[in-house]
Amino acid sequence: MSTEMRVHWAHLDDLIGSMAELGRQSAPLVEYFGEHVCDPSGFDFDTCALQPIGAVLPPLSDAFVRAQNGFVSRWTEVQNAILSSARDLATTDAQQEEVFRAYLAEGLFGIIGAAGPDGPRLASFDDVGDALAAPSPGRSHLRHPAKFDAIADGWEGATGLINDFIGMINRFGAGLPQLPENLREHIVYPLSADYEKLGANADACAKFHDGMAVWSDNFLTLGGKVDAAIEGRTALALVGHIDAYAAVARGIGTVVESGARIWTTIARFSERIAVQVERVLTILGERLLKVAARVGSKMVPLLGWASLAVDLAKHGLGIVADIVDDIREIFTLIEACLGLADDIKSWAEAQSDRLRALQRVMDLVEQLPGVSAQGRLADANDAAGRVRDRADGLAEDAGRAADTDAGSVIDELERITGEAEDDGESADADFADVGPGETIIAPGPLGGPHAGGSTSGGVSA
């Protein structure tokens, strides 16, 4: 029998079934990549300044689907080549021709399609799904302002009162907009995104790498069992191809693992922005509570808004000029924070370019040895080594630090924080008439100052 290929016919279907199973294992890996590595929920806020990063995720997920399709298509060609070589061998061996004709009765794709989970196998493979656990949420790495949570909760109550106040004085020409009612949803996250969710993207990269390592090892397991089904030069060529596919699987995992460094950089920057914005908002929140107390001091018990409306009608906005100035200053500092959105977007663009580099995993698939026009396996010629070298280069490119410096954004936020602190100290004397814990008088029985206005209870400063 030819030394080109010797077939152990009883195990050829075991080999093809094993190859088909390895091809199917790509599906949960690509699904995990799209669902978790490319999860955009951390940017799911209107006008989020880091949205350029979120925008690159759908095409990145699509790129991995294309890479999977290319991988599986080539892997199917390898299976076809093995069967084609076996067919040629059978036609030169009268004793085997009838056996092979029966073997191919369903056709190549019928055999591969029928090779279900309970079909014959040369080897047992580990389940890649066992390595693809749900990613762990990110955690905080910085110290946040201790008062922020309490300030954020108090802000919602105080803004209800102050927005009612704004609605009233706007009747007399103040021209003030309404304050945002939720600090995180309207100011912090639109600037910083959700750094905890972004940390989960980084963890997903690491778990995806683990899944790809399992898949790669499964290929190597198959390579060690090939001689149970075929021997000769074709078998050696097949082992070379399998090694190359194992290298591609591990290489893709290595490149994506480098993406964890990108996501970690993004998450850390996101949290740095959040901390600085929270510092500013903590100062503003403390001032807002004092302003709310000043608003309450202008009201007569039981008459509430009605008494203030009478005073405004008689004396004009001059009687609340100090409060109006304080509210305008709060808006000025909020707008100063939100004004950094363009700078943050520029930084985000640089990070999105780094994530786009992950799309180049298709380069690894293109390194795979092919099948000749005659349907024979091409010589692998150290294809696995070339794949590993290419993967290392892609991982290095993806993991390289971005050129855009994030420090300028942080410096500007620190400057705004300093201004807020200075303004807060100079304004403290204006609130000398409001004692700690003083209760603000709520709107009286005549209702809110404008249609749909709040009639909620008192707020403690």
Long-range contacts (C-beta under 8 A, 24 or more apart in sequence): 1-89, 1-93, 2-89, 2-92, 2-232, 3-232, 3-233, 4-85, 4-89, 4-232, 4-233, 4-234, 5-85, 5-86, 5-89, 5-230, 5-231, 5-232, 5-233, 5-234, 5-235, 6-230, 6-231, 6-232, 6-235, 7-86, 7-89, 7-90, 7-96, 7-229, 7-230, 8-228, 8-229, 8-230, 8-231, 9-96, 9-99, 9-100, 9-103, 11-122, 11-228, 11-229, 12-82, 12-86, 12-103, 12-229, 12-230, 13-103, 13-111, 13-115, 13-119, 13-120, 14-120, 14-121, 14-122, 14-228, 14-229, 15-82, 15-122, 15-225, 15-226, 15-228, 15-229, 15-230, 16-79, 16-82, 16-83, 16-111, 16-112, 16-115, 17-115, 17-119, 17-120, 17-121, 17-122, 18-121, 18-122, 18-123, 18-125, 18-222, 18-225, 19-75, 19-78, 19-79, 19-82, 19-112, 19-222, 20-79, 20-112, 20-113, 20-115, 21-115, 21-117, 21-119, 21-121, 21-125, 22-75, 22-125, 22-215, 22-218, 22-219, 22-222, 22-245, 23-72, 23-75, 23-76, 25-125, 25-128, 25-215, 25-218, 26-68, 26-71, 26-72, 26-215, 27-68, 28-128, 28-129, 28-132, 28-211, 29-68, 29-128, 29-132, 29-208, 29-211, 29-212, 29-215, 30-64, 30-65, 30-68, 32-132, 32-204, 32-207, 32-208, 32-211, 33-61, 33-64, 33-208, 33-256, 34-61, 34-64, 34-65, 36-134, 36-135, 36-200, 36-201, 36-204, 36-207, 36-208, 37-201, 37-204, 37-205, 37-208, 37-256, 37-259, 38-201, 39-197, 39-200, 39-201, 39-204, 41-194, 41-197, 42-193, 42-194, 42-195, 42-196, 42-197, 42-198, 42-200, 42-201, 42-270, 43-193, 43-194, 44-194, 45-185, 45-189, 45-190, 45-193, 45-194, 46-190, 47-190, 47-341, 48-189, 48-190, 48-193, 49-190, 49-191, 49-192, 49-193, 49-340, 49-341, 49-342, 49-344, 49-345, 49-348, 50-192, 50-193, 50-266, 50-270, 50-344, 50-345, 50-348, 51-345, 51-348, 52-345, 52-348, 52-349, 52-351, 52-352, 53-193, 53-266, 53-348, 53-351, 53-352, 53-355, 55-352, 56-352, 56-355, 56-356, 57-355, 59-356, 59-359, 60-355, 60-356, 60-358, 60-359, 63-358, 63-359, 63-361, 63-362, 64-361, 66-362, 67-252, 67-361, 67-362, 67-364, 67-365, 70-362, 70-365, 70-366, 71-245, 71-248, 71-365, 71-368, 74-365, 74-368, 74-370, 75-245, 76-112, 77-370, 77-371, 78-238, 78-241, 78-371, 78-377, 79-108, 79-112, 80-108, 80-371, 80-375, 81-371, 81-375, 81-376, 81-377, 82-230, 82-234, 82-238, 82-377, 83-108, 83-111, 84-375, 84-376, 85-234, 85-375, 85-376, 85-377, 86-230, 122-222, 122-225, 122-226, 122-228, 122-229, 123-221, 123-222, 123-224, 123-225, 125-218, 125-221, 125-222, 126-214, 126-217, 126-218, 127-214, 128-211, 128-212, 128-214, 128-215, 128-218, 129-211, 130-214, 131-207, 131-210, 131-211, 131-213, 131-214, 132-207, 132-208, 132-210, 132-211, 133-207, 135-200, 135-201, 135-203, 135-204, 135-207, 136-200, 136-203, 137-196, 137-197, 137-199, 137-200, 138-195, 138-196, 138-197, 138-198, 138-199, 138-200, 138-202, 138-203, 138-267, 139-196, 139-199, 140-195, 140-196, 140-271, 141-268, 141-271, 142-271, 142-272, 142-275, 143-275, 144-274, 144-275, 144-278, 145-275, 145-278, 145-279, 145-282, 147-282, 147-285, 147-286, 148-278, 148-281, 148-282, 148-285, 151-183, 151-281, 151-282, 151-285, 151-286, 152-182, 152-183, 152-184, 152-281, 152-285, 154-285, 154-289, 154-459, 155-181, 155-182, 155-183, 155-281, 155-285, 155-288, 156-181, 156-182, 157-456, 157-459, 158-285, 158-288, 158-289, 158-291, 158-292, 158-459, 159-288, 160-454, 160-456, 160-459, 161-292, 161-295, 161-296, 161-440, 161-442, 161-454, 161-456, 161-459, 162-288, 162-291, 162-292, 162-295, 162-327, 163-454, 164-305, 164-443, 164-448, 164-449, 164-450, 164-453, 164-454, 165-295, 165-323, 165-449, 166-327, 167-448, 167-449, 167-450, 167-453, 168-305, 168-308, 168-309, 168-312, 168-449, 168-450, 168-453, 169-312, 169-317, 169-320, 169-324, 171-312, 171-449, 171-450, 172-312, 172-313, 172-316, 172-317, 173-317, 174-317, 174-324, 176-324, 176-327, 176-328, 176-331, 177-331, 179-288, 179-327, 179-330, 179-331, 180-334, 183-281, 183-285, 187-277, 187-281, 187-334, 187-337, 187-338, 188-274, 188-277, 188-278, 188-281, 190-338, 190-341, 191-273, 191-274, 191-277, 191-337, 191-338, 191-340, 191-341, 191-344, 192-270, 192-271, 192-273, 192-274, 192-277, 193-270, 194-270, 195-267, 195-268, 195-270, 195-271, 195-274, 196-267, 198-263, 198-266, 198-267, 198-270, 199-263, 199-264, 199-267, 201-263, 201-266, 201-267, 202-259, 202-260, 202-261, 202-263, 202-264, 202-267, 203-260, 205-256, 205-257, 205-258, 205-259, 205-260, 205-263, 206-257, 206-260, 208-253, 208-256, 208-257, 209-253, 209-254, 209-256, 209-257, 209-260, 210-253, 211-253, 212-249, 212-250, 212-252, 212-253, 212-256, 213-250, 213-253, 215-249, 216-246, 216-247, 216-249, 216-250, 216-253, 217-246, 219-243, 219-245, 219-246, 219-249, 220-246, 234-376, 234-377, 237-377, 237-378, 237-379, 237-380, 238-377, 240-369, 240-379, 240-380, 240-381, 240-383, 240-384, 241-368, 241-369, 241-377, 241-380, 241-383, 243-380, 243-383, 243-384, 244-367, 244-368, 244-369, 244-380, 244-383, 244-384, 244-387, 245-368, 246-384, 247-383, 247-384, 247-385, 247-387, 247-388, 247-391, 248-364, 248-365, 248-367, 248-368, 248-387, 248-391, 250-388, 250-391, 251-361, 251-364, 251-387, 251-388, 251-390, 251-391, 251-394, 252-361, 252-364, 252-391, 254-391, 254-392, 254-395, 255-358, 255-360, 255-361, 255-364, 255-391, 255-394, 255-395, 255-398, 256-358, 256-361, 257-395, 258-394, 258-395, 258-396, 258-398, 258-399, 259-355, 259-358, 259-398, 261-398, 261-399, 262-351, 262-354, 262-355, 262-398, 262-399, 265-351, 265-401, 265-402, 266-351, 269-347, 269-406, 272-406, 272-410, 273-344, 273-409, 273-410, 273-413, 276-410, 276-413, 276-414, 276-417, 277-337, 277-413, 279-413, 279-417, 280-333, 280-337, 280-413, 280-416, 280-417, 280-420, 281-337, 283-417, 283-420, 283-421, 283-424, 284-330, 284-333, 284-334, 284-420, 286-424, 287-326, 287-329, 287-330, 287-424, 287-427, 288-330, 289-459, 289-461, 290-326, 290-427, 290-431, 290-434, 290-461, 291-323, 291-326, 291-327, 291-330, 292-440, 292-459, 292-461, 293-431, 293-434, 293-438, 293-440, 293-461, 294-322, 294-323, 294-326, 294-431, 294-434, 295-323, 295-440, 296-438, 296-439, 296-440, 296-441, 296-442, 296-458, 296-459, 297-433, 297-434, 297-440, 298-323, 299-441, 299-443, 299-444, 300-441, 300-444, 301-441, 301-444, 302-444, 302-445, 303-444, 303-446, 304-441, 304-442, 304-443, 304-444, 304-445, 304-446, 305-443, 305-444, 305-446, 305-447, 305-448, 305-449, 305-453, 306-444, 306-446, 307-444, 308-449, 309-449, 322-430, 326-427, 326-430, 329-423, 329-427, 333-416, 333-419, 333-420, 333-423, 336-416, 336-419, 337-413, 337-416, 340-409, 340-412, 340-413, 343-408, 343-409, 343-412, 344-409, 346-404, 347-402, 347-404, 347-406, 347-409, 349-404, 350-402, 350-403, 350-404, 351-402, 353-402, 354-398, 354-400, 354-402, 355-398, 357-394, 357-397, 357-398, 358-398, 360-394, 360-397, 361-394, 363-390, 363-394, 364-390, 364-391, 364-394, 434-461, 436-461, 437-461
